[in-house]
């Protein structure tokens, strides 16, 4: 999971607190919190603020490869996207090939070092 505020990959599931968190669960949203910036956000496979960009529906990866539409297996499910000329992508980690109408934006986690904690107070 990538934090939508600082783009850190150091995020963890947060506990549900309040009625809105439980109602969000019916839509499949889960609360997350970032260890780096302490930002709390909601996400499905990806953060809600990034859901408008092309991503893998299986693993949530944004680092996609553009492939020819001939490489995506033909099926009834992707007949309409293929005929409308949607872009075809391939997710390298899970090898899923799919069509998406969403705009492509490569969103990678930041490589910023974690803030050092001052444990010694002497």
N, C-alpha and C positions, 0 to 999 in steps of 0.2 A: 504494500500500500504506500502510495506517495502522498505526502502532506500537501494540500493545495496552497498553503501559505509559504512555507519555506522549502518545499520540494525535497524534504528529507525522507528517506526510506525507513526511518526508525520510528514506526508507528505501532500502536497496539490497540486491541479492542478495549473500549471503555465500557463501564457498567451503565446500564440503562437507569436513568434518574428522571422520574416524572412521567406524566401521562403522554406527553408528546413523543418521548422515546419509545414507549410501548405502542403507540399508534403508528409510528414510523416503521415498526417491525412488520406490520401487516403489508406494507408496500415493499418489504425486503430491505429497507435501510437499516444499517447497523451503526451505532456510534463508535468513533475511533478517536484516539488522542495521540498527538505527536510528542515524543520524548524530547525532541530538540527545542521546539518553540512553545510547547504546552497548549497548542491549538486543538480544539475539539471540533470534529466535523463528522458528517454522515456520508456513508458510501454503500454502494452495491458491490460490484467487482472493482470499481474505481470510485474516486471521490465525486460527489455530485457536481462540483464545479468543472470537472474534466469530462463528464459523461457526454458532452456534446461533440467530442472529438473521436475520430476513428480509433477503436481499441479492440483487442481480442475479447470476445465474449466468454471465452473459457478461462483465461488467466488474468485478464485485465492489462496486458502488455500494450504499451504505446509505441514501442520500437518495432515498427512493422516494415515489411518489405513490399514494394509494389510489384505485382506479378501480372502476367497476361491473363485475361479472363478465360482463356483456353485451359489454363492450369487448374482452375476450380472445377471440381466434379459437377457434372450436369445432374440436376434433380428438379423435381416439381417445385421445391421450396425456393430455389434460386433462379427460376425461369424468368420472373419479372425483373429482378435486378440485372440479370444478364441482358435481357432485351432492351432495357432502358439505358444501358451503358454505364452502370455504376462502376466505380473503381474496385479492382480486385487486390486484396492484400494477403500476405502470409505472415503468420506469427512464428518466429523462429523457435522459441522455447517449446511450444506445444504443437507446432507444425500444422496448425489449423489454417485453412484457406477459405476466405469468405469475401463477400461483397459488402461495401458500405457507402452510404450516401453522405455520411458525416465528413467534414473536412479533416485532412490529415495534419496533425501537429505532433512532432516528436517530443514527448515529455519524458525526461529521464530524471532519476533522483539526483539531487545535488551531492557532490562529493565533499561538502564542507565538514571539517572535523567537528566532533561532538564537543560541547563546552566542557572544559575540565572542572571537576568539582574540587573545591578546597576542603580537604578532609582534615588536614593538620592545622591547628590553630595555636601553635606555640610561639 
